[in-house]
Amino acid sequence: MEKDEIELMVAENQIAIDFDALSMQEEESTILPQSVIKPVNYEWIKEEVLFIVVKAYNNAVAKDLPSLRLCGKKLLDWVLNAGSHCEYKIIEDCQDIIERVRAVNTDKKIIAVFYSDTPLLDRATFNGYCEYFSAHNMNFLQLKRGFIVKTEYLKSNYAIAQGVISKEDKHLMQVDSAKTLNYMSNIMYNKILNYHIKNGVIIYGESSVFIDADVEIEGGVIIYPNNIIKGQSIIAEGAVLESGNIIKDSIISNNAVIKNSYIENSKIGTGVTIEPLSKIIGQEI
């Protein structure tokens, strides 16, 4: 099989792990009342909210911070995923962000503004903020990193009166240093591992296994220590990844066994065993 054909099989962003249900089960929100985060109908958010993500830069952390990858996804993409059910716009950061947002043309009733340097923001938290805003009939809600405002109120040129959620919320923690980025990376990797374990994937030596967010792994897969699975890879049921593999943008079929090998942009067939120290790039085996 030619390389181009393999690339077509492994589509970009083939899966985006939705941590919402997992995070809601594991912990209560640190800022929102339980009455707000309990299961409710969030369909109105899709219809009424314009989701704006501000591209935030910090050269002290990275030259192009919005494009910096965390667990395989750009920081910008993590934040966009939180509001992917809404119409969205991406804008550049500026000194007067209120005026910049005021100039945005939209027929949505509410505008929610967040920044690309808060990759821990997830959909459950985003929906919770919107529900809190609506339930309290607010005009403007200032968040730790962002704000929510009624469009009519914003366009009126009135002075912005601030309703504030003042408690610390890790979901809006800002990437402002290598230390915070490493902290967030550990949180994300642990969420990804827990997601797959809950779906029936057996992972030995969790601290030495790294799985990107867009990797799809079926239940019944066994992963031994020292494995790195990157990009848009698919690991099918019954596959065994013995120690020491690096797998990138590849398909590992049912019951295949991979031993201490490097596999990139390739497909390993059903029941195939790849012997140690193999390097497979752009092939079907």
MIKEPA-863722 format. One line per field, with one value per residue (C-alpha): residue number from 1; x, y, z. Coordinates in Angstrom, 1 decimal. Layout:
residues N
num c(NUM/...) .
u c(X/...) .
v c(Y/...) .
w c(Z/...) .
END
This chain:
residues 285
num c(1/2/3/4/5/6/7/8/9/10/11/12/13/14/15/16/17/18/19/20/21/22/23/24/25/26/27/28/29/30/31/32/33/34/35/36/37/38/39/40/41/42/43/44/45/46/47/48/49/50/51/52/53/54/55/56/57/58/59/60/61/62/63/64/65/66/67/68/69/70/71/72/73/74/75/76/77/78/79/80/81/82/83/84/85/86/87/88/89/90/91/92/93/94/95/96/97/98/99/100/101/102/103/104/105/106/107/108/109/110/111/112/113/114/115/116/117/118/119/120/121/122/123/124/125/126/127/128/129/130/131/132/133/134/135/136/137/138/139/140/141/142/143/144/145/146/147/148/149/150/151/152/153/154/155/156/157/158/159/160/161/162/163/164/165/166/167/168/169/170/171/172/173/174/175/176/177/178/179/180/181/182/183/184/185/186/187/188/189/190/191/192/193/194/195/196/197/198/199/200/201/202/203/204/205/206/207/208/209/210/211/212/213/214/215/216/217/218/219/220/221/222/223/224/225/226/227/228/229/230/231/232/233/234/235/236/237/238/239/240/241/242/243/244/245/246/247/248/249/250/251/252/253/254/255/256/257/258/259/260/261/262/263/264/265/266/267/268/269/270/271/272/273/274/275/276/277/278/279/280/281/282/283/284/285) .
u c(0.0/1.3/1.9/-0.9/-3.5/-2.5/-2.8/-6.4/-7.3/-6.0/-8.1/-7.0/-8.9/-10.7/-11.6/-11.7/-11.9/-14.9/-13.9/-17.1/-18.9/-15.7/-14.8/-18.4/-18.2/-14.8/-15.1/-17.5/-16.9/-14.8/-16.8/-20.3/-23.2/-24.2/-27.6/-26.0/-23.8/-26.4/-27.6/-29.7/-30.6/-27.8/-29.3/-30.0/-26.3/-25.8/-28.5/-27.8/-24.0/-21.2/-18.0/-14.9/-11.4/-8.7/-5.3/-3.0/0.8/3.7/7.1/8.6/6.9/6.9/7.3/3.7/1.9/-1.6/0.0/2.1/1.0/-0.3/-0.9/-1.0/-3.4/-2.7/-3.6/-6.0/-7.7/-8.2/-10.1/-12.0/-13.1/-14.8/-17.3/-17.3/-21.1/-21.4/-20.8/-17.3/-14.8/-11.0/-9.6/-6.2/-5.4/-5.2/-4.9/-8.7/-10.3/-13.8/-13.7/-12.4/-15.2/-17.8/-16.8/-17.6/-20.8/-23.2/-26.9/-26.3/-27.8/-24.7/-21.0/-18.6/-14.9/-12.1/-8.3/-6.2/-3.9/-6.4/-6.4/-8.0/-11.3/-13.7/-17.3/-18.8/-17.2/-18.0/-21.7/-21.7/-20.5/-23.2/-25.9/-24.8/-24.8/-28.3/-29.8/-28.7/-30.0/-26.6/-25.5/-21.8/-19.8/-16.1/-14.2/-10.7/-9.6/-12.4/-15.9/-19.5/-21.7/-25.2/-24.6/-27.2/-25.6/-22.1/-23.2/-25.0/-21.7/-22.7/-19.8/-19.2/-20.5/-18.8/-20.4/-17.4/-16.8/-13.9/-12.9/-10.0/-10.9/-8.2/-10.2/-9.1/-5.5/-3.3/-0.2/2.2/5.3/7.0/5.9/2.2/2.5/4.1/1.4/-1.4/0.4/0.3/-3.4/-4.2/-2.2/-3.8/-7.3/-6.5/-5.2/-8.2/-10.5/-9.0/-8.9/-12.6/-13.2/-11.5/-7.9/-5.3/-2.3/0.6/3.1/0.8/3.5/5.6/2.7/1.9/-1.1/-2.1/-5.7/-6.7/-5.6/-8.5/-8.0/-10.6/-11.4/-9.3/-6.0/-3.0/-0.3/2.9/5.2/7.3/4.9/4.3/1.2/0.9/-1.2/-4.4/-3.5/-6.0/-5.3/-7.9/-9.3/-7.0/-3.8/-0.8/1.8/4.8/7.3/9.3/7.1/6.6/3.5/2.5/-0.5/-0.9/-3.5/-2.7/-5.4/-7.1/-4.8/-1.6/1.5/4.0/7.4/9.9/9.4/8.9/5.8/4.7/2.0/1.4/-1.1/-0.3/-2.8/-4.9/-2.8/0.5/3.5/6.1/9.5/11.7/13.7/11.6/11.2/8.1/7.2/4.5/3.8/1.0/2.0) .
v c(0.0/3.4/6.0/8.3/5.6/5.0/8.6/8.6/5.8/7.7/10.9/14.0/14.5/11.2/11.2/13.9/12.4/13.9/14.1/15.8/12.8/11.5/14.8/15.3/11.9/12.3/15.7/18.5/22.0/24.2/27.3/26.4/25.3/21.6/22.8/24.4/21.5/18.8/17.4/19.9/20.6/22.7/22.9/26.6/27.2/26.0/28.3/31.4/31.6/32.8/31.2/33.4/32.2/34.8/33.7/34.5/34.7/34.4/34.3/33.5/30.1/29.4/31.3/30.4/29.5/28.8/26.2/24.5/20.9/19.4/15.7/15.8/18.8/22.5/24.6/26.5/23.3/22.2/25.4/25.2/21.7/23.0/25.1/23.0/22.7/26.5/28.9/30.1/32.8/33.1/36.5/37.9/39.3/43.1/45.7/46.5/43.1/44.5/46.8/44.1/41.8/44.6/45.0/41.3/40.9/38.3/37.6/35.4/36.7/35.9/36.1/33.9/34.8/32.6/32.5/29.9/29.6/27.8/24.2/22.7/24.3/21.5/21.4/20.6/23.7/25.9/24.8/25.4/28.9/29.6/28.1/30.1/33.3/32.6/31.3/34.6/36.7/38.5/41.1/40.6/37.8/38.3/35.0/34.3/34.2/35.4/36.7/36.1/39.0/39.6/40.9/43.7/44.9/44.8/46.7/49.4/51.1/51.1/50.8/47.1/46.3/43.1/40.1/38.0/34.3/35.0/31.5/29.8/27.4/25.2/24.8/28.4/28.1/30.0/28.6/31.3/29.3/25.9/24.9/25.4/23.7/20.6/20.6/20.7/18.0/15.6/16.3/15.7/12.5/11.1/11.9/10.2/7.1/7.0/7.4/4.3/2.2/2.9/1.7/-1.7/-1.0/-2.8/-0.5/-1.7/0.8/3.8/6.4/5.2/5.1/8.2/8.4/11.4/12.7/11.7/8.1/5.5/2.3/-0.4/-2.4/-5.5/-4.0/-4.7/-2.1/-2.8/-0.2/2.3/2.8/6.0/6.3/9.5/11.3/9.8/6.1/3.3/0.2/-2.5/-5.0/-7.8/-6.0/-6.3/-3.6/-5.1/-2.7/-0.1/0.9/4.2/4.2/7.3/7.9/4.1/1.3/-1.7/-4.3/-7.0/-9.4/-7.9/-8.0/-5.2/-5.7/-2.9/-1.2/2.1/2.3/5.4/6.0/2.3/-0.5/-3.7/-6.5/-8.8/-11.2/-10.0/-10.0/-7.3/-8.5/-6.3/-3.4/-3.2/0.2/0.4/3.7/4.0/0.3/-2.2/-5.5) .
w c(0.0/-0.9/1.9/0.6/0.9/4.5/5.3/4.0/6.4/9.4/9.2/11.1/14.4/13.9/17.6/20.2/23.7/25.5/29.2/30.2/31.8/33.3/35.0/36.2/37.9/39.4/41.0/41.8/40.3/42.6/41.6/40.6/42.9/42.5/41.4/38.4/37.3/37.6/34.3/32.4/28.8/27.3/23.8/24.2/24.4/20.9/19.6/21.6/22.4/20.2/21.4/20.9/21.5/21.8/20.6/23.5/23.0/25.5/23.9/27.3/27.1/23.4/20.1/18.9/22.1/20.5/18.3/21.0/21.4/24.6/24.5/20.7/20.3/20.0/23.0/20.7/19.7/23.3/24.1/20.8/21.7/24.8/22.8/19.6/19.8/19.3/16.5/17.1/16.1/16.7/17.2/18.0/21.5/21.8/24.5/24.7/24.2/25.1/22.2/19.9/20.9/20.6/16.9/16.2/14.1/15.4/15.8/18.9/22.1/24.3/23.6/25.6/25.4/26.5/25.8/24.0/26.9/29.1/27.7/30.8/29.9/28.9/27.6/31.0/32.6/29.6/29.7/33.5/33.1/30.5/32.7/35.7/33.6/32.3/35.6/37.3/34.5/34.2/31.7/32.2/34.0/34.5/34.8/35.9/32.2/30.0/30.3/29.2/28.1/26.6/23.1/23.4/26.6/25.0/21.9/24.0/24.9/28.6/31.1/31.8/35.2/36.4/38.0/39.1/39.8/42.2/43.4/41.9/39.0/37.6/34.4/33.6/34.7/32.3/30.6/31.7/32.3/31.7/35.2/34.6/31.2/32.7/35.4/32.8/30.7/33.7/34.3/30.6/30.3/33.4/32.1/28.8/30.6/32.8/29.8/28.1/31.3/31.9/28.3/29.0/28.0/30.2/30.8/32.9/34.2/33.6/34.4/31.4/28.9/26.9/24.6/22.6/22.8/19.3/19.6/19.5/21.5/21.7/24.8/25.3/24.2/26.4/26.7/28.6/30.1/27.9/25.1/23.2/20.9/19.0/16.4/15.0/15.7/16.0/18.2/17.6/20.1/21.1/20.1/22.4/22.7/24.4/26.0/24.0/21.1/19.4/17.2/15.2/12.9/12.4/12.5/14.6/13.7/15.9/17.8/16.4/18.6/18.5/20.2/20.9/17.4/15.7/13.5/11.6/9.1/8.6/9.0/10.8/9.8/11.9/14.0/12.7/15.1/14.6/16.0/18.1/16.7/13.5/11.9/9.7/7.9/5.3/4.9/5.2/6.7) .
END
